[in-house]
Amino acid sequence: MTKTLMIQGTSSGAGKTTLVTALCRIFADEGYSVAPFKSQNMSSYSYHGDDFEISRAQAIQAIAARAEISPHMNPIMLKPLGDYKSEVFVMGKRYKKMHADEYYKKFALTKGLDAAKKSLDSLRSRYDLVILEGAGSPAEINMHKYDIANMKMARYYSSPVILVSDIDKGGTFASLMGTMGLLDRDKRLVKGYVINKFKGDIKILRPGFTFLKNKTGRPVFGTIPFLKFEIPDEDSLHANPKHVSFTTKYLKSLEKEIEHLSRVVRSSLNMKAIGDLLK
């Protein structure tokens, strides 16, 4: 039976994309056939397949999973045009240009959500494990109704959710507690936390782990150190995003980066506990 696991974050830039990339390789190495999935992604730079175009982040995750890159892995991609407008791609094909208001009120909960569910169904029919990535935060109250990237996807197959937070920005414990406090019924799906981009002595964090467990009933699965690597982040996070071409040379260097990342993440997290979420 196909399993699903979802990575959500307390904010944009928390480390969702990086963590999904690492987990795709880790579980692939354990013998699973793995596919990444992100229902909706905003990206100026994309991966061009033979007859489709998706976010490069999901393409890189597919490479980490050793899976064939498919438009089902990112059924909705938004290419920002400015002035709250985007070019919308559905299943790797140009659909139309939309203002944000039109997208959320006339597209997201109808054609968008339908495309996302069908793509997730398709991946589940072909893989042992699908690792879902959320977008931004699941606790944005103003966006909750139209959010098809986070809890609506988790609820669809009752996917266990791991919540990741960037401690380098500060406020990690407050952001984890605050996110849980705003999730209402969806908090049942959150099974634990990952703290990302930590610099320093892990011992000083352990009282915080105990506090989180006592207050929320969920454990911290581990702390990932601050890493420098060449895997491109979501380009929406940077004013000058790194452009890459998927050449043979680049793919060789990418493979080394993925291997390094997955080794560090594997050694930093309680993989047995995360694996138990799939049982």
Order of alpha helices (4+ residues) and beta strands (2+ residues): beta-alpha-beta-beta-beta-beta-alpha-beta-beta-beta-alpha-beta-alpha-beta-alpha-beta-alpha-beta-alpha-alpha
